Amino acid sequence: MAARRSSAMKEVGLVEVALRTAAKVAAVGGVLAVVIWLSWVMLDVEHMNGGFTLP
């Protein structure tokens, strides 16, 4: 049973692990950037009468 399980597992290279980690970090960073940007735009009380603007 143990031999069957180990042969079914795929070997993952160091480069693949690094690329997947980098992709996850980039995805989380992108989501955080959008949330921060949206909150910045929504809470821009000073220019609220000017409508939707890019910071």
C-alpha positions as CSV (number, residue, x, y, z in Angstrom):
1,M,0.0,0.0,0.0
2,A,2.8,2.4,0.9
3,A,4.6,1.7,-2.4
4,R,1.4,2.4,-4.3
5,R,0.9,5.7,-2.6
6,S,4.5,6.9,-3.1
7,S,4.4,6.0,-6.8
8,A,1.1,8.0,-7.2
9,M,2.7,11.1,-5.8
10,K,4.2,13.5,-8.3
11,E,7.7,14.8,-7.8
12,V,7.6,18.6,-7.5
13,G,10.8,20.4,-8.5
14,L,12.2,23.3,-6.5
15,V,11.6,25.7,-9.4
16,E,7.9,24.7,-9.6
17,V,7.5,25.3,-5.8
18,A,9.2,28.7,-6.1
19,L,7.0,29.7,-9.0
20,R,3.8,28.6,-7.3
21,T,4.8,30.5,-4.2
22,A,5.6,33.6,-6.2
23,A,2.2,33.3,-8.0
24,K,0.4,33.1,-4.7
25,V,2.3,36.1,-3.3
26,A,1.5,38.1,-6.4
27,A,-2.2,37.1,-6.3
28,V,-2.5,38.1,-2.6
29,G,-0.6,41.3,-3.3
30,G,-2.9,42.2,-6.2
31,V,-6.0,41.6,-4.1
32,L,-4.7,43.7,-1.3
33,A,-3.7,46.5,-3.7
34,V,-7.3,46.5,-5.1
35,V,-8.8,46.6,-1.6
36,I,-6.5,49.4,-0.5
37,W,-7.1,51.4,-3.7
38,L,-10.9,51.0,-3.4
39,S,-10.9,52.0,0.2
40,W,-8.7,55.0,-0.7
41,V,-11.2,56.1,-3.4
42,M,-14.3,55.5,-1.2
43,L,-12.8,57.3,1.8
44,D,-11.6,60.3,-0.2
45,V,-13.9,62.7,1.6
46,E,-12.0,65.8,0.5
47,H,-12.8,65.2,-3.2
48,M,-16.1,63.4,-2.8
49,N,-18.0,66.0,-4.8
50,G,-15.8,65.5,-7.8
51,G,-17.1,62.1,-8.6
52,F,-15.1,58.9,-9.3
53,T,-11.4,59.8,-9.8
54,L,-8.2,57.9,-10.0
55,P,-5.8,58.7,-7.2
